[in-house]
Amino acid sequence: YLKQLNFRFITDFEHYLRTYKNSKKQLMLSNNGVMKHLERFKKMINLAIKLEWMQKNPFNQFQLKYNKFDRQYLSERELSLIENTEFKSERLQKTKDCFVFSCYTGLSYIDVKELTESNIVKGIDNNNWVYTKREKTDEQVKVPILPKAWAILEKYKAKKEQDVLTNLLPISSNQKTNAYLKEITKACGIHKNISFHVARHTFATTVMLSNGVPIETVSKLLGHAKLSTTQIYARVVE
């Protein structure tokens, strides 16, 4: 019950999360995973306080401590390695194209998947832009389509005329895409653990910040609601 929640309960819960093992006796959560659970729990407690269902906040003495991680991203060399490798396998070639497209637009997996003709707009500079709303935060995003990203759209536009698909790019499920990316990086001799989300980080660091694009602009292009979120990416760039 709410009245039974106290500081002791929270520390016990933290201990339970830190020591929880699955059926194979493997620890399930890292420090940040534990903190994420506690953060969600804290949100519920804060709501209870606001509703005056609880008098005291058991989280008052408790501090959430996250470990800082530098996000994985591809260097310029690694990105061009992937770009210049052609795959005979169609599934790998398609995955590679979608990934490279995301590296040059910064769109997340779901936003690439949902991309349709109506998202492509002529900007005031008379160039092509992607206008979309981020699935995750509902933030408006406007990104100029760089030549390399445009080339990929053109390539699939030609193919699309044969199929009647509304989506612009042929992307598999997130799980499959990430599995194929592991094959792609292995074939290119890149020893990094890559998921589709790394494309977004590559766009922020290698394509934008390293080329002198101001962080406020990068923040807008990524559709971040807070500048502090973008600063995580900037830490990586010397």
HELIX and SHEET records of a PDB file:
HELIX    1   1 LEU A    2  GLN A    4  5                                   3    
HELIX    2   2 PHE A    7  THR A   19  1                                  13    
HELIX    3   3 ASN A   31  LYS A   50  1                                  20    
HELIX    4   4 GLU A   76  GLU A   83  1                                   8    
HELIX    5   5 GLU A   90  THR A  105  1                                  16    
HELIX    6   6 TYR A  109  LYS A  113  1                                   5    
HELIX    7   7 GLU A  117  ASN A  119  5                                   3    
HELIX    8   8 PRO A  147  LYS A  160  1                                  14    
HELIX    9   9 ASN A  174  ALA A  187  1                                  14    
HELIX   10  10 VAL A  198  THR A  202  1                                   5    
HELIX   11  11 PHE A  203  MET A  208  3                                   6    
HELIX   12  12 LEU A  209  ASN A  211  5                                   3    
HELIX   13  13 ILE A  215  LEU A  222  1                                   8    
HELIX   14  14 LEU A  227  ALA A  234  1                                   8    
SHEET    1   A 3 ILE A 120  LYS A 122  0                                        
SHEET    2   A 3 ASN A 128  LYS A 133 -1                                        
SHEET    3   A 3 GLN A 140  PRO A 144 -1                                        
END                                                                             
